Amino acid sequence: MKLNRWIWLLLIFALVAVTAKVMAQCLIPYPDKLRDGIAAVTLYGKVSDEAAATLIEQIQAANKENTSKPILLYINSPGGSVLAGGLIIDAMEASRRPIITVCTSACISMAFYVFEHGSKRLMLPHSLLMAHEMSAGVDGDLGHMESLV
């Protein structure tokens, strides 16, 4: 019985080691692995005025470098402010360097539209894209929304 457990532990260890090796050779570089003049910026969390200001500042700083290498924009966001998202999209379109958007987990609502404006769009396996009709700022569960009507 104990031998069986050791065999399973060794198989699990081998599987983890192989998975780590495959992830290390992933085609989409992670921010801590970037080199060769490629810049990385992130949009994690809600699309808000503060997040937009930070992201726009990072895009502008990356454009100060005299290179045509792309900027990778990693996105994992449930969406948020349409106005803040519009500012981000304007900054992306004004960028001299191409901006490649990477959906790392979820690009929902306004984050979907930011993702859509990348010069190239990449998604990690099992990531989620979701767009929806306008909600006019209504937020909450179905019972709360029905009570507002």
N, C-alpha and C positions, 0 to 999 in steps of 0.2 A: 504493500500500500504506500509506504514512504517513497519507494522508487518511482512510482507513478506520479507523485507530486513533484519530484525533482525533474522528471521529464517534462511535465507541463510548464514548470517554471523556466526551464531552459528554452522551450519552444516560445514562450511569451517573450523572454529576453531577446531571442533571435529576431522575433517579429518586430519588436521595438527598435532594435538596432538597424534593421533593414529599412523601416519606415523613416527613421531619422536620417539615414543616408539619402533616401529618395527626396525628402524634404530639403535637404541641403543642396540638392542639384535642381531645385525648383526654378522654372524659367522666370518667375516674378520675384525680383530681389526684395528683401525686406529692408526697412530703413537702416538697420544697423549693419547691413552688408553692402551698402551702396559704394560705388567708386567710379572713377573715370568721368567725373563732372556731372553725373546724374544727381539731381536734387530730389528730395522726398518731402512731402508735406502731408498732413493728415486732417481728415474731417471725421472725428469720432464724437458721437453724442449728437444732441439736437442741433439743428441748423438755427443759430441765434445770431443776434447782432454782434455779440462778443466773439463767437466762433468765426463769423465772417470777417471781422476786423483782424483777428489773428491770422487767418488763412490768407487774406489779401496781403497782409504785411509779409508773410513768408514767400508768397509768389513774387512780390515786388523785389524782395531781397535776392531771390534766386535769379531774377532777370538781370541783376546788376553784374553777374558773372558773364564774361564775354564768351559764350559758348552756345552752340545750337543743340546741345544734348537735352533730352526731354526732362520734364519735371513729372515725377510720379505722384499722383494724388490718391492716397489710400482713403477709402470711405467705408465707414460702418456707422450708419445713422438711421434713426427712425423718422427723419424729416424734421420739419419745423417751419420757421418763418419764410414765407414766399419772398418778402422784400429782401431779407438777408441772403437767401439763395440767389436772387437776381443779382445782387452785388458780387457774389462769388462767381457767377457765370460771366458777368461783365469783365471781371479781373482775369478770368481764364481766357476769354476772347482777346483781351488786350495784351496778353503775354506774348513776348517775342519768341519764347521757347515753347515747343509743343508740350501740351499737358496730357499725359496718359492717365486715365482714371482707372483705378483698381478697386473693385467691390470685394472687400475682405470678408464680409459676413452678410450685411443687409444694406441695401440702398432703397429706402422706402419714402414715398411721398416726395417732398422737395429734394431729398438726397438723390432720388432717381433722376430728376431733371439735371442736377449738377453732374451726376455720372454720365448722363447722355451727352453732355457737351465736351467730353474729352476728345482729343484728336484720334486716340485709339482707346478702346474700352476693353478691359480685361476683368475676368471674374475668377475667384478661387472656387474650387469644387464645393458644392453644397451651399454656395452663397445665394442670396435671395434678392430679386428685383421686384418692386411693386409700385405701380402708379395707380391713381384713383381719380375719380371726378372731384371737383372742388367741394370742400366741406364748409365753406363760409365761416371758418373759425370755430365750428362746433366741436367740442372735445368731451369725451366721457363715454360711459356705456350706453347701450341702446335705450334703456329706461330714462336716463337723464336727457338724451337727445329728444325723445318723444315728448317729454314734459315741456320742452322749449317751444314746441310747435303749437 
